[in-house]
Amino acid sequence: MQPIKSERESFWDAKAYAIVTDYTKPAIKWTISELKNRDKNVHVIDLSDKPEPGSLRDVSELPDGLDRVVIGVTKTDPGNLIPALQEKGITKIWLHWKTETQKSQEICNAEGLEYMTEHCSMMYLGNGLSIHGMHRMIAKMVGKY
């Protein structure tokens, strides 16, 4: 019998993701890379001062049909982005570790959106012997995975 996946583990089962970043959280760059390595369709909204070539610059540029986003920004409140993401069809939100705000959580609660906080995406996407693997092992040992 297969173990039951947690909500956080199941978040990564989709075929496509929106990622909103300003590149102030290094794990977001690794998240993008790992999702692409897993043949996921990744739409990056780059809010940094020097956007990566090929990235989107605004939520309005996202294609329809996405339901999941990873938000890892520190230069703006993620809560400012959530209404536009919801308009595009996003219903599942990963607020990257130490980027969640009261406003972002209040909006998600008020709108009935699924959201996750307090975890680094790479703890779930990383593999092998790495800082993320160690973090995963410790989190499992203390019941915070």
Disulfide bonds with the S-S distance in Angstrom:
none
